[in-house]
Amino acid sequence: MNRTDGMDRDTLLLQALAHIIADARLRDRFLALTGLDAATLRARAGDADVLEAVASFLAGHEPDLVAVAAALGVEPAALCARS
């Protein structure tokens, strides 16, 4: 099943970010690797650089990429595709 039909990349990455934030292990790792804090993330979640950080974070660790893609019902490549 490919849920990316008609969904733009930003929306998909926002959904991936929501999944990351909901998982304590992923959230802590994402915040540590990006240097973002919770307040900054809340304020800038839809910014292009934050969304690129989500894509890079997932592309940098295949098990997380595969798990988030499965949770969202998309192909892993959809989360790493460049706009």
PyMOL commands that set and color helices and strands:
alter all, ss='L'
color gray80, all
select helices_A, chain A and resi 9-22+24-34+38-44+48-59+62-72+76-80
alter helices_A, ss='H'
color red, helices_A
deselect
rebuild
show_as cartoon
